[in-house]
């Protein structure tokens, strides 16, 4: 019996098939044979592939390994506890990078005084982090499809963690500006990979609630950070904002290294195939081991493929798919507004406005946090609407049905901006 990989369409298996690596060129079958196996739908579970390889040790036809329906290696078959823990770690990363992005706004006045620069120059510390957020996904998102989620999470988060140190010890404003860009670049990994992790763990109709939590934490993280960092600056000084960030990111990095599982399906299949080959070679079936390949459509791992396909894919999607471009522009506008508040709220509520101190004007951002919580509480209504539309469409996906709550919330966006009442800023989450 042949199985399909995850929820992927058979056509995905019939795309490009090539050698696993140039180092194993003598141990691999020809590309033509791999393509032929894919076109003829010769996919097997682990047990079936091992049994067939042992029974036909002299056969050279490839055996393409995919997940069986109840395969414990398939992240979608994990128990609720294991899935929940994986998502909890990822959500902590989302909150962590969101906390790091905004804390500098609470310290901007003290940084200006320390280095004797204008407030506009100090604002570059926030701007450069957000720019890192913008450029990071262009590289990290396709690399996660190439190397797996775990690799990108661990190595990119290290940059966010370690570059807190030069900012905390910064001798000049230039150090802060440069290091903040690197922090933002590394810190963008959870923002771009969480959606992929959710897709790895949950089928389409079960992904709504996890995505809702992702939206909640990524939206509420930056304003909530200002509530905390404001009092850190008041009690301990601006450098301690970054020492605290370093403690948080360092702790999360260790937790991630030790406990975060790989969820990318093709990467897990690749690991499965390596174990199967090792088992067959231990049994003395070297020829049979060379027949085993993982059955997910992939491309040869070379620098040429990486640059020509993976790294250019985000740009192709952005400029050739109207829905992608529209969503990117609108979300970029909303995201920009949230960070503009970082600079606008101190003017309204700080000295010269309502004369709140740094900790007190940070509390004004709680309106956005409260709004995010209210929006999340309304999500079950959105989810029922989506599932109802899917059922009416004979079980086929209705992507536009996911936008129902956003369409309603977007009507209130200009009202919240016009009134400039913090509590009404909660509508931003709906958009």
Phi, psi and omega in degrees: 000136179259147181239152174269148179285119177049233179249015184287150178286151179302330181299332179296325182288341187264012178275213189290127175238134183210185182292149181293319177195158181292332180294336181250028187301325180282346182258008182245159175276167182290156178300324180297319179293323178294316178298319179297319179296321180291317181294332179265011172058041181269074179251141184223152171286172181301311182296319180295317181295318179296317180297318181291321179295321179287325182284333183233066187295338182263354180287140181253002180290140185288149174246115185262117188266131176228173177288138170279165185306323182249024184298121180292344177282345178281118182304333179288346177262001179293158176289165183298326180294316181292318177298316182296321180293316179302316180291325178299317178297316180295319178297324177296325176294319178299314179295320181299312180290330177291324177294320182293328186291324191261341186304328183295336180296324178292334183263001189299319181295316180292323178296320178300317180291322182296314185258001177055053176236166181285164178295330178296321179292319179298327180299337179298335176299321175285316183300317183292326176296315179295324175296322174298322174301326183284318185275329182304312181300331181297332179257315188287324181297309178293329179293330178291331175285338185268315185252347183106162183290314187302314181305313183290317178304309187292311187284323179289322180295330178301322179293320177297319181292306190289331182275006166288330184297307179296333178288318179296330181256012189307127176272349181204168184290331180299321178300316180297314184297313182294313184291330178294327176295317180296320176301313181297322179298310180290323182287351180283347184303312179297327181295320184270337185263343183297319177301319177293321178297318178298317178296328177294324189267333189232144173289169187307311187281357177249002186272349183300305180301315176299322178292326176298316179295322176300314178298321179297310184291321180289331179279319185275341182301306182301312179293324179294327179300325182291331176295318182283310187295330179301317180282333174297316179297317181297317188268330190233349181100161188292329182295332181289343173300319183277331173296318178295318177300321180293320178297316181295310183292325177294317178298317179294325179297316179295315178301318182295315181300317187280322193240343185284122180276156171288135180241345180299122188299313183295325179292318178294323176294322178297318177295321179298316181296322178297321177295319180296317179298319179297318179298314181293323180291326176296331179276358181085013180260065182297318181294321178293324180297328182287349179276345189273125175222152177280142195268018176266137180303130181212172177241161177301135181275093178222162180297325180296315179294319181302314184283315188285334184246299190291314185282341178268348184301316179301323180289322178296316178298316185296318187261355179244348180248108182303321181294324178293315180296316180297316179295321180295318180294316182291315178294324176296322178295315179297315180298319178297321178298318180301318181281336172295328177298330178302326180265332183281321183298319176300327178289325182279317188255343182274200179304134183092346176248253177271000176061034172286152173279179186301320179291321184289318180288339173296330179295337179298336181284351179298339177301320179291321179297314179298319178298319178297320179295317179296318179297319179296323179294334178276353186299323178306327177294315177299318183294319178297320178298316181297311182296327177295318178294321178296316179299321180290342181258028178059035177084357179279151183296144174233080187303322182295340178292340176290343187267000186303310180295322179295322179297319179292313182297326183295337178294333182269352181302308180296332178293316181295323179289323182291318183280330180055035172267123186307322182296328180285346177294350177299337181294340179304325183296324180296327182285000000 
